[in-house]
Amino acid sequence: MWQDIKTLNGTANTLLGLLAIGLFASFVWWIAQRPMFSLKAIRVEGRQESPLRHINASTIRSTALPRVKGNFFTANLDSVRAAFESLPWVRQATVRREWPNRLIVTLEEHVPLATWGEDGRLVSSSGDVFIANLAEAEDEGSLPEFGGPEGSEKEVVARYRDLEQWLAPVSLTPDSVQLSSRYAWTVRLSNGMTVELGREQTKDTLKARVERLVSIYPQLVARLQDRIESVDMRYPNGLALKASGMTFDSNLKKK
């Protein structure tokens, strides 16, 4: 009999505990639904080191805000983040709550570096491909053109940075950097000249070819001025050059 009483007491205590938990949960739910916790504002800001330039209020209202559901307690921050990251120009969004009825959304924009391929996409300085208005991307001047196999975006961006440095002694910059499906490099320079650099066994291989071009470029310009159309640097110890219908070997003798 004593055992039965202990069992009943244990059962009663368990039921009371469950009831208390249920009542507490109901109270919390009731509190969470109070109007004071309805979202009154969503503040959108840029990172301190990179203020927003391309994201405007109308795009946020039409695209992101309709996807924000719930109140201060029930809003799913991952869903809110995804809604803002679906906006053009947004690279990354972070979301936090601000008591008692606000969300703070911090956005990082893509920084356009070049166009990518022929389908209107852009590539950022971080090597991320994204879609945005090209006219907005080129509001400070036309962008270089990049292209390459899927997944090679960061490699092309890195090599563009290298080419900028390697070509600086002759005051040339790359206007186009293309990596073929066979991973061969073709570069169009700011003077209109196309340079075939071939496949890259190592980064030093490519660098040596560019440095060879840089070393002979003043001689080429002195002789041919702006008539140079293309240079092929794929030869181990020389080059082939085309200038206004004329072709030259690495010793600059007309062929």
CORJO-V617596 format. One record per residue. N is the residue number from 1. RES is the residue in three letters. SS is DSSP state (H for helix, E for strand, C for the rest). NEAR is the number of other ideal C-beta (glycine too) atoms within 10 Angstrom. Layout:
N,RES,SS,NEAR + N,RES,SS,NEAR
This chain:
1,MET,C,5 + 2,TRP,H,6 + 3,GLN,H,7 + 4,ASP,H,8 + 5,ILE,H,9 + 6,LYS,H,10 + 7,THR,H,10 + 8,LEU,H,10 + 9,ASN,H,10 + 10,GLY,H,10 + 11,THR,H,10 + 12,ALA,H,10 + 13,ASN,H,10 + 14,THR,H,10 + 15,LEU,H,10 + 16,LEU,H,10 + 17,GLY,H,10 + 18,LEU,H,10 + 19,LEU,H,10 + 20,ALA,H,10 + 21,ILE,H,10 + 22,GLY,H,10 + 23,LEU,H,10 + 24,PHE,H,10 + 25,ALA,H,10 + 26,SER,H,10 + 27,PHE,H,10 + 28,VAL,H,11 + 29,TRP,H,11 + 30,TRP,H,9 + 31,ILE,H,11 + 32,ALA,H,13 + 33,GLN,C,12 + 34,ARG,C,12 + 35,PRO,H,8 + 36,MET,H,10 + 37,PHE,H,17 + 38,SER,C,12 + 39,LEU,C,18 + 40,LYS,C,13 + 41,ALA,E,9 + 42,ILE,E,18 + 43,ARG,E,10 + 44,VAL,E,18 + 45,GLU,E,11 + 46,GLY,E,14 + 47,ARG,E,13 + 48,GLN,C,7 + 49,GLU,C,6 + 50,SER,E,12 + 51,PRO,C,9 + 52,LEU,C,16 + 53,ARG,C,12 + 54,HIS,C,17 + 55,ILE,C,17 + 56,ASN,C,11 + 57,ALA,H,9 + 58,SER,H,7 + 59,THR,H,14 + 60,ILE,H,18 + 61,ARG,H,10 + 62,SER,H,10 + 63,THR,H,14 + 64,ALA,H,23 + 65,LEU,H,15 + 66,PRO,H,9 + 67,ARG,H,12 + 68,VAL,C,17 + 69,LYS,C,12 + 70,GLY,C,15 + 71,ASN,C,17 + 72,PHE,C,19 + 73,PHE,C,14 + 74,THR,C,12 + 75,ALA,C,16 + 76,ASN,C,13 + 77,LEU,H,14 + 78,ASP,H,8 + 79,SER,H,13 + 80,VAL,H,22 + 81,ARG,H,16 + 82,ALA,H,14 + 83,ALA,H,22 + 84,PHE,H,24 + 85,GLU,H,15 + 86,SER,C,12 + 87,LEU,C,20 + 88,PRO,C,16 + 89,TRP,C,24 + 90,VAL,E,24 + 91,ARG,E,15 + 92,GLN,E,14 + 93,ALA,E,19 + 94,THR,E,14 + 95,VAL,E,21 + 96,ARG,E,10 + 97,ARG,E,14 + 98,GLU,E,12 + 99,TRP,C,7 + 100,PRO,C,13 + 101,ASN,C,15 + 102,ARG,E,14 + 103,LEU,E,19 + 104,ILE,E,14 + 105,VAL,E,21 + 106,THR,E,17 + 107,LEU,E,23 + 108,GLU,E,18 + 109,GLU,E,22 + 110,HIS,C,22 + 111,VAL,C,15 + 112,PRO,E,22 + 113,LEU,E,21 + 114,ALA,E,24 + 115,THR,E,21 + 116,TRP,E,25 + 117,GLY,C,16 + 118,GLU,C,8 + 119,ASP,C,7 + 120,GLY,C,11 + 121,ARG,E,16 + 122,LEU,E,26 + 123,VAL,E,27 + 124,SER,E,21 + 125,SER,C,13 + 126,SER,C,13 + 127,GLY,C,16 + 128,ASP,C,17 + 129,VAL,E,16 + 130,PHE,E,17 + 131,ILE,C,13 + 132,ALA,C,19 + 133,ASN,C,13 + 134,LEU,H,14 + 135,ALA,H,7 + 136,GLU,H,13 + 137,ALA,H,21 + 138,GLU,C,13 + 139,ASP,C,10 + 140,GLU,C,7 + 141,GLY,C,5 + 142,SER,C,11 + 143,LEU,C,17 + 144,PRO,E,18 + 145,GLU,E,17 + 146,PHE,E,26 + 147,GLY,E,19 + 148,GLY,C,21 + 149,PRO,C,13 + 150,GLU,C,7 + 151,GLY,C,8 + 152,SER,C,16 + 153,GLU,H,23 + 154,LYS,H,13 + 155,GLU,H,15 + 156,VAL,H,21 + 157,VAL,H,22 + 158,ALA,H,12 + 159,ARG,H,23 + 160,TYR,H,20 + 161,ARG,H,12 + 162,ASP,H,16 + 163,LEU,H,22 + 164,GLU,H,13 + 165,GLN,H,10 + 166,TRP,H,20 + 167,LEU,H,21 + 168,ALA,H,11 + 169,PRO,H,12 + 170,VAL,H,16 + 171,SER,C,9 + 172,LEU,C,20 + 173,THR,C,13 + 174,PRO,E,23 + 175,ASP,E,18 + 176,SER,E,17 + 177,VAL,E,22 + 178,GLN,E,17 + 179,LEU,E,20 + 180,SER,C,13 + 181,SER,C,8 + 182,ARG,C,8 + 183,TYR,C,13 + 184,ALA,E,14 + 185,TRP,E,23 + 186,THR,E,16 + 187,VAL,E,24 + 188,ARG,E,17 + 189,LEU,E,20 + 190,SER,C,13 + 191,ASN,C,14 + 192,GLY,C,11 + 193,MET,C,23 + 194,THR,E,17 + 195,VAL,E,23 + 196,GLU,E,16 + 197,LEU,E,22 + 198,GLY,E,18 + 199,ARG,E,13 + 200,GLU,C,17 + 201,GLN,C,8 + 202,THR,C,8 + 203,LYS,H,11 + 204,ASP,H,10 + 205,THR,H,12 + 206,LEU,H,20 + 207,LYS,H,16 + 208,ALA,H,14 + 209,ARG,H,23 + 210,VAL,H,19 + 211,GLU,H,14 + 212,ARG,H,16 + 213,LEU,H,23 + 214,VAL,H,15 + 215,SER,H,11 + 216,ILE,H,17 + 217,TYR,H,20 + 218,PRO,H,11 + 219,GLN,H,10 + 220,LEU,H,20 + 221,VAL,H,15 + 222,ALA,H,8 + 223,ARG,H,12 + 224,LEU,H,16 + 225,GLN,C,10 + 226,ASP,C,11 + 227,ARG,C,14 + 228,ILE,E,23 + 229,GLU,E,16 + 230,SER,E,16 + 231,VAL,E,23 + 232,ASP,E,17 + 233,MET,C,21 + 234,ARG,C,15 + 235,TYR,C,13 + 236,PRO,C,6 + 237,ASN,C,6 + 238,GLY,C,14 + 239,LEU,C,21 + 240,ALA,E,16 + 241,LEU,E,23 + 242,LYS,E,16 + 243,ALA,E,19 + 244,SER,C,10 + 245,GLY,C,7 + 246,MET,E,13 + 247,THR,E,13 + 248,PHE,E,19 + 249,ASP,C,13 + 250,SER,C,15 + 251,ASN,C,7 + 252,LEU,C,13 + 253,LYS,C,7 + 254,LYS,E,8 + 255,LYS,C,8
